[in-house]
Amino acid sequence: MPARRILSVWYPHLGAERLLRRMGGMAETPFAVVAEAGQMQVLASVSERAAAAGLHPGQPLRDAHAICAGLLTRPQNAPAEAAFLQALARWAGRFSPWVAVAPPDGLTLDITGCAHLFGGEQTLAERLGQEAADLGLTARCGLADTVGAAWALARYAGHAAPSHHSGDAIDQEARATRSRAAKRRPRPAMPTGARDDAPAIAPPGQSHGALADLPVAALRLEAETVAQLSRLGLRRIGDLTGQPRAPLARRFGQELVRRLDQALGAAPEPVSPAAPPPRHAVRLTLPDPIGLRADILAGLDRLLPRLCAGLRAAGRGARAVRLDALRVDETVQTVEAGLARPADSPARIRPLLDLKLDTIDAGFGIEALRLAATRVEPLYPRTVSGHAEATQAARARQDGETALADLMGRIGARIGLEAITRRHPGDSHIPEKAAQVLAAAWSEPAAGDWPAPPAERPLLLWRPEIVTAPDRPAPPARFRWRGRDHETARAAGPERIAPEWWLDDPDWRSGVRDYWQVTTRRGARLWLFYAHGGATGSGWFCQGSFA
């Protein structure tokens, strides 16, 4: 079986070059795509000319204009960039049947057994880069035995490592760190005449040596982890391979060890291209730009019947829909809505989108609308048959379920479907586990009646709170709780509840509990229990209040 070979393709200027392909004749002008980051605008992508002028992604826009006065910018369209990357993945299918998207600006190809069809690995990578250049895109390729190694070579081989200095020099490292660190080898210089975008290829079985001189950021780590490693003098991947794994995991987390193992081939990382999902979307191109809410709603009324017709033909119902308003400045305003039940009826989807149309900023005008069902589920038709009374009852029940689902959808459009919950009976004798909370939009009502508890349960239930009282099992005549003194008028009980011995629940390490319904002189009915003591000490606690 041939060794596994992975090709990583990185498009360093994807967002900017996507727009430059459409604009045409702007290759010599510094160009950047701008995104919103809180209250500030930053560069999301820069062209090759802008990068040569000293600009880079993540840089504040005001600083970029100070460095390059002739900078031309356009706002970012994140959905369009994601769709463009998906299109590139389909285009790359000519080189390998196993192509996966590596967002936000890369592709991963498993070319095992494919290279000989193109004259070898070097020729394949060069051809891919050349065809990308013919499309107006800059592509840098890395080829290795693992996904992590190929990713690192595509982005860091032959390029200067980004600096994350914090003022700590190598001379300030701890002695233990210096003694364990591998000896640093000088970074090999690129041969004269080598192209900066030439593919970086690690021969089979030599990924370890190819990665040793690359910075630790090439392991796909968080910026904070990279900064911490740099402060300790661990700036190259070769510095990490000589370190014990257990201390690395304890100090920097399992993510560092996992990424290192993936890059070196000690942990699997398959390339899993997902099949393109069926698309349920419709589009309306407008003859003139619109900006009024009524006009957007009129366009929605034309899109919804077409979308629902396609859903019904496929036997699907929409669980989430998205309306994209494409403005004349080539940006997109998006609103999304979720449904509590799958629906293929415009009457059930329209009110949810209508609630959110006020969030759309038309700007200088909207020139196109696109409506898509982003999440769909099978929708099975219901047929009602039987006697007249049974038929009428079944239809009333079905109408009631639809009305409840529509109500949840309207409320969820304002506060989110995740905020709407329902309770189901839990399979436990522990009071706080007697009911489980489920998301109402993704669950059905509990079937049957709730099991009756062996004794009355309080209306309000909270985590046990300490009660100051004599440490004995009998109900206290007086006790102090929540900073107030209480006097017991009467007490009913006890109800003994034992912990679940097969689980280690921290809240039940106090052992067996005797629950009492205590009524105070002020009229409060409290649920107190005496913990007999297990891994912790004994004592009185309050856990609930009756109506």
Helices and strands as residue ranges (DSSP letters): E 6-10, H 14-23, E 31-37, E 40-46, H 48-52, H 61-67, E 72-75, H 78-91, G 92-94, E 99-102, E 106-110, G 115-118, H 121-134, E 140-144, H 147-156, G 170-172, H 175-180, E 200-201, H 207-211, G 216-219, H 223-231, H 237-241, H 245-252, H 254-264, E 281-290, H 293-314, E 316-327, E 332-343, H 346-354, G 357-359, E 366-378, H 388-415, G 417-419, E 421-425, G 431-433, E 435-439, G 440-442, E 460-467, E 478-481, E 484-497, G 506-508, E 513-520, E 525-531, E 539-545
